[in-house]
Amino acid sequence: MDDPAFAVETDLTTQSILLAAANHDIRALRDLLRNSSANVQDDETGFTPLHAAIAACEPDEQNDSAPGQVNGHTNGDTTNGETTSEVSEERKQELEAAASTVRFLFQQGAIWNDLDSNGETPGCIAHRLGLKELYELCVDAGVRAELLLSRLDQYQPLGGADSEDDEEEEEEVEEATDAAGAAQTNTGAGDESTENTNYLSSNLTFDRNRILDGSANGVMMEWETTLMRRSAELLLPKTGLRVLNVGHGMGIIDGIFQEKSPSSHHIIEAHPDVLQRMKGQGWYEKPNVTIHEGRWQDVVQGLVEKNELFDAIYFDTFAEDYKALREFFTEYVIGLLDPAGVDGGSGRFGFFNGMGADRQVCYEVYNKIVEMDLFEAGFDTEWETVPVPDLDSEREWDGVRRKYWVLDKYKLPTCVFID
């Protein structure tokens, strides 16, 4: 519709909703949202009602933080970014009103990871301001939305094509999918260069400290070595064990596995450029090493059918989404990992934990989801926090199209079968 009057009315409605959200006025929001959406955005700032409700809690003088606070965070007990003893009654009421408003907006279908013009989600703002309760509300909403998407992805309508009940049910599922699925489009998804088929057909560039694909996306980088070495130590605590690695890349973790003198070392690699490099480096001639050329989806079933068992399995592929990782550990690890692998205990499974690592809130959402999915698949997961250096100051991203890691801490997973 090109009616200028309609555009003005729409803009006024948006501003009224954002103002009510910033004022934490749930009564006004309830009236306004009867004929509008909880996901309207300001044309200039990109703020949604969630952004407005959280940003309104920013202290007037950020530079006058209490001793020990940095950007709203403190080393002691905190309540939404401030030491408990220093929170005034007025501030408590403001934060309680904000939390109630955020809960209400999520109940009205607000999207947890909409981006504003600065590329921040509502959770990013809460994290930056040290608003712990509001941040956790955003994380929990993200977990709910992503779990819903996962369940809806498995949805199959029942009954005949002429069933009115089935038609209504399908409409409800489509609405839920739209509401939850919109979140996937807001954090950089949809880059065709990182789709698996495009990646596998691209020409790779091998540098001293990185692999880049044909679009200058970082496939693997040397800074990951510390993380992979720690994973290898936990997966193979002694020599002479059997290990499977999915995704060779630069060969970082496979090289570390070789230091453990494995009795059997299987590697699955799909990219022809990596396979050619492996041949030049002599991987095909190494003792006890077996190279499987192809996508893991086309290889692992054959290993299961041959009754191959491993004491340790590591998974680190490129240009695949979380669904692929979940399929791997729910469908195949259970058949490949020896339940009596290491000293009579369970074999161990690990993976590069980089989903959502371009934003802290997204990283925490995916960490919670993967832990729940692993538990459902029969695994107990131990997490170890590993510090990550400042990759910007070390100029790691020079010449790389997109940063796939911006966080200062890595959560390293090690999984075993539940007793």
Stockholm file with secondary structure:
# STOCKHOLM 1.0

chainA/1-419         MDDPAFAVETDLTTQSILLAAANHDIRALRDLLRNSSANVQDDETGFTPLHAAIAACEPDEQNDSAPGQVNGHTNGDTTNGETTSEVSEERKQELEAAASTVRFLFQQGAIWNDLDSNGETPGCIAHRLGLKELYELCVDAGVRAELLLSRLDQYQPLGGADSEDDEEEEEEVEEATDAAGAAQTNTGAGDESTENTNYLSSNLTFDRNRILDGSANGVMMEWETTLMRRSAELLLPKTGLRVLNVGHGMGIIDGIFQEKSPSSHHIIEAHPDVLQRMKGQGWYEKPNVTIHEGRWQDVVQGLVEKNELFDAIYFDTFAEDYKALREFFTEYVIGLLDPAGVDGGSGRFGFFNGMGADRQVCYEVYNKIVEMDLFEAGFDTEWETVPVPDLDSEREWDGVRRKYWVLDKYKLPTCVFID
#=GR chainA/1-419 SS CCCHHHHHHHHHHHHHHHHHHHTTCHHHHHHHTTSSCTTCCCTTTCCCHHHHHHHTTSCSCGGGCCTTCBTTBCSSCEETTEEGGGCCHHHHHHHHHHHHHHHHHHHTTCCTTCCCTTSCCHHHHHHHTTCHHHHHHHHHHHHHHHHHHHHHHTCCCCSCTTCHHHHHHHHHHHHHHHHHHGGGGGTTCCCGGGSHHHHHTSCCEECSSEEECTTCCEEEEGGGHHHHHHHHHHHCCSSSCEEEEECCTTCHHHHHHHHTCCSEEEEEECCHHHHHHHHHTTGGGSTTEEEEESCGGGTHHHHHHTTCCBSEEEECCSSCCHHHHHHIIIIIHHHHBCTTCBTTBCCEEEECCCTTTTSHHHHHHHHHHHHHHHHHTTEEEEEEEEECCCTTTTTTTTTCSSCSCCCSEEEEEEEEECC
#=GC SS_cons         CCCHHHHHHHHHHHHHHHHHHHTTCHHHHHHHTTSSCTTCCCTTTCCCHHHHHHHTTSCSCGGGCCTTCBTTBCSSCEETTEEGGGCCHHHHHHHHHHHHHHHHHHHTTCCTTCCCTTSCCHHHHHHHTTCHHHHHHHHHHHHHHHHHHHHHHTCCCCSCTTCHHHHHHHHHHHHHHHHHHGGGGGTTCCCGGGSHHHHHTSCCEECSSEEECTTCCEEEEGGGHHHHHHHHHHHCCSSSCEEEEECCTTCHHHHHHHHTCCSEEEEEECCHHHHHHHHHTTGGGSTTEEEEESCGGGTHHHHHHTTCCBSEEEECCSSCCHHHHHHIIIIIHHHHBCTTCBTTBCCEEEECCCTTTTSHHHHHHHHHHHHHHHHHTTEEEEEEEEECCCTTTTTTTTTCSSCSCCCSEEEEEEEEECC
//
